[in-house]
Amino acid sequence: MNGFFDIPSDLQHSWLGLIGLHLREALLPVLAGLVIALPLSQLCVRFRWLYPPVLWVTTVLYAIPSLAFFVVLIDYTGQTELTVMIPLTVYTLVILVPAIVDGVRSVPQETLAAATAMGFGPVRRYLQVQLPIAVPAIIAGLRVATVSSISLVSVGALIGNQGALGNLINDANIYNRPELAVNAVLTMAVLAILADGLLVVVRLLLTPWMPSGARARRAQRPEPEVAAR
């Protein structure tokens, strides 16, 4: 009898190997999207007229179904990981650009004025003042983009990509083995939860000044004598 972790030989990878490839195809587009979104968002902050068209373009690109995106690219990049990762990179922009723009715009003008008075130029002010303060908003965007990317990688199985867990769902139909589909779904869910939790930890490490958990609730709770008024 085939086991839950008995992966068909046509996939040419073990279960752990599929997980590694799935994470690579999911996380590299998020990293690439962040590298593109950071300077693009700064341009949108500096030139406010640029933000609406950028947001419109990223939204339109996000509306393109991933399968259609794959079909367009496959003539140029073939049945490779790149065909899967390019659309995923584009999809992250509609999440990351607004998150970064909103985070940077939330920096108080008094803080920017103080940084300018200390001799900070535009680039240094952006890297050392605006981005650190915008970290919570950026991490929030990364959490959504990462979970979404981990899920969307599975669609790559439709073009014959051998690297993702989505191929287990395809093989579940071919070999009449529903446990493979259950394996894929549960594994992707666990990966998404772990990635999301890791980003929360990163946010806590990068923003130690921010209250969290019970401390945040206590900080927002009114004092007894005030509440009694």
C-alpha positions in Angstrom: 0.0 0.0 0.0 1.3 3.5 -0.9 2.1 5.7 2.1 1.2 9.3 2.8 4.8 10.3 2.0 5.4 7.8 -0.8 6.0 10.3 -3.7 5.6 9.0 -7.2 8.9 8.5 -9.1 7.8 10.7 -12.0 8.3 13.8 -9.8 12.0 12.9 -9.4 12.1 14.4 -5.9 11.5 13.3 -2.3 8.8 14.9 -0.1 11.5 17.1 1.5 13.0 17.9 -1.9 9.6 19.1 -3.1 9.2 21.3 0.0 12.6 22.9 -0.7 11.8 23.6 -4.3 8.4 24.9 -3.5 9.8 27.3 -1.0 12.4 28.5 -3.5 9.8 29.1 -6.1 7.6 30.9 -3.6 10.1 33.0 -1.6 12.4 34.2 -4.4 9.6 36.1 -6.1 8.7 37.8 -2.8 12.3 38.9 -2.4 12.5 40.1 -6.0 9.2 41.9 -5.5 10.6 43.6 -2.4 13.7 44.7 -4.2 11.6 46.3 -7.0 9.0 47.7 -4.7 11.4 49.6 -2.4 12.7 52.1 -5.0 9.4 52.2 -6.8 7.6 53.1 -3.6 10.1 55.8 -2.8 9.4 57.4 -6.3 5.7 57.2 -5.6 6.3 59.0 -2.2 8.5 61.6 -3.8 6.3 62.2 -6.8 2.7 61.8 -5.6 1.3 62.0 -9.1 3.2 58.7 -9.9 1.4 56.6 -7.3 -2.1 56.3 -9.0 -0.8 55.0 -12.4 1.7 52.7 -10.7 -1.1 51.3 -8.5 -3.4 51.0 -11.6 -0.7 49.1 -13.6 0.1 46.7 -10.7 -3.6 46.0 -10.1 -4.2 45.3 -13.8 -1.3 42.9 -13.8 -2.6 41.2 -10.7 -5.9 40.7 -12.3 -4.3 38.5 -15.1 -4.9 34.9 -14.2 -1.7 33.1 -13.4 -2.4 30.3 -15.9 -2.7 32.9 -18.7 0.5 34.5 -17.5 2.3 31.2 -17.7 1.0 30.5 -21.2 2.4 33.9 -22.5 5.8 33.3 -20.9 6.2 29.6 -21.7 7.2 30.4 -25.3 10.1 32.5 -24.0 11.2 30.8 -20.7 9.9 27.2 -21.3 8.6 24.9 -18.6 11.0 26.2 -16.0 10.9 27.7 -12.6 11.4 31.2 -14.2 8.0 30.9 -15.9 6.4 30.4 -12.5 8.4 33.0 -10.6 8.0 36.0 -13.0 4.2 36.2 -12.5 4.6 35.7 -8.8 7.0 38.6 -8.6 4.6 40.8 -10.5 1.7 39.8 -8.2 3.7 40.8 -5.1 3.9 44.4 -6.3 0.2 45.1 -5.8 0.6 44.2 -2.2 4.1 45.5 -1.4 4.0 48.9 -3.1 0.9 50.2 -1.2 2.2 48.8 2.0 5.6 50.5 1.7 4.1 53.8 0.4 1.6 53.9 3.3 4.3 53.0 5.8 6.7 55.7 4.6 4.0 58.3 4.4 3.1 57.6 8.0 6.5 59.0 9.2 5.7 62.3 11.0 6.9 65.4 9.3 8.6 66.5 12.5 10.8 63.4 12.3 11.8 64.1 8.7 12.5 67.8 9.6 14.7 66.7 12.5 16.6 64.3 10.2 17.1 67.0 7.6 18.4 69.4 10.3 20.9 66.8 11.3 22.3 66.8 7.7 20.6 63.6 6.4 20.2 63.7 2.6 17.2 62.1 0.8 18.8 58.7 0.4 20.1 58.5 4.0 16.8 59.8 5.4 14.9 57.2 3.5 17.2 54.3 4.5 17.8 55.3 8.2 14.6 57.1 9.2 11.7 56.3 6.9 12.2 52.6 6.2 12.8 51.7 9.9 9.6 53.4 11.0 7.7 51.8 8.1 8.9 48.3 9.0 5.6 47.2 10.6 3.7 48.2 7.4 6.3 46.5 5.2 6.3 43.3 7.2 2.5 43.3 7.1 2.7 43.4 3.3 5.3 40.8 3.2 3.2 38.4 5.3 0.3 38.7 2.8 2.6 38.4 -0.3 4.5 35.4 1.2 1.4 33.4 2.1 -0.2 34.2 -1.3 3.0 33.2 -3.2 3.2 29.9 -1.3 -0.3 29.1 -2.4 0.0 30.2 -6.0 3.2 28.2 -6.7 1.0 25.1 -6.9 -0.6 26.4 -10.1 2.8 25.8 -11.8 1.9 22.1 -12.0 -0.4 22.9 -14.8 2.5 23.7 -17.1 4.5 20.7 -16.2 6.8 22.4 -13.7 8.4 19.7 -11.6 9.4 21.7 -8.6 6.3 22.5 -6.6 4.0 20.6 -4.2 1.1 21.3 -6.7 2.4 18.3 -8.7 1.2 16.0 -5.8 -2.3 17.2 -6.5 -1.9 16.4 -10.2 -0.5 13.0 -9.4 -3.4 12.4 -7.0 -5.7 12.4 -10.0 -3.4 10.4 -12.3 -2.7 7.6 -9.8 -6.0 7.8 -7.9 -4.3 8.6 -4.7 -6.2 11.2 -2.8 -3.7 11.1 0.1 -1.2 12.9 -2.2 -3.6 15.9 -2.6 -4.2 15.9 1.2 -0.4 15.8 1.7 0.1 18.8 -0.7 -2.7 20.9 0.9 -1.6 20.3 4.5 2.1 20.8 3.7 1.4 24.2 1.9 -0.8 25.3 4.8 1.9 24.5 7.4 4.6 26.2 5.2 2.4 29.3 5.0 1.8 29.3 8.8 5.5 28.9 9.6 6.5 31.6 7.1 3.9 34.0 8.5 5.1 33.3 12.1 8.7 33.8 11.1 7.9 37.2 9.6 6.1 38.2 12.9 9.3 37.3 14.8 11.3 39.4 12.3 9.0 42.3 12.9 9.4 42.0 16.7 13.2 41.9 16.3 13.3 44.9 14.0 10.9 47.0 16.1 11.7 46.3 19.7 10.3 49.7 20.6 6.8 48.7 19.6 4.5 47.3 22.3 3.2 43.8 21.6 0.7 41.3 23.0 -0.4 41.9 26.5 1.8 44.9 26.9 0.1 46.6 24.0 -3.3 45.8 25.5 -2.3 47.1 28.9 -0.9 50.3 27.2 -4.2 50.9 25.6 -6.3 50.1 28.7 -7.4 53.3 30.6 -6.4 53.7 34.2 -9.1 52.6 36.8 -9.7 56.1 38.1 -10.1 57.4 34.5 -12.4 54.6 33.5 -14.6 55.3 36.5 -15.3 58.9 35.5 
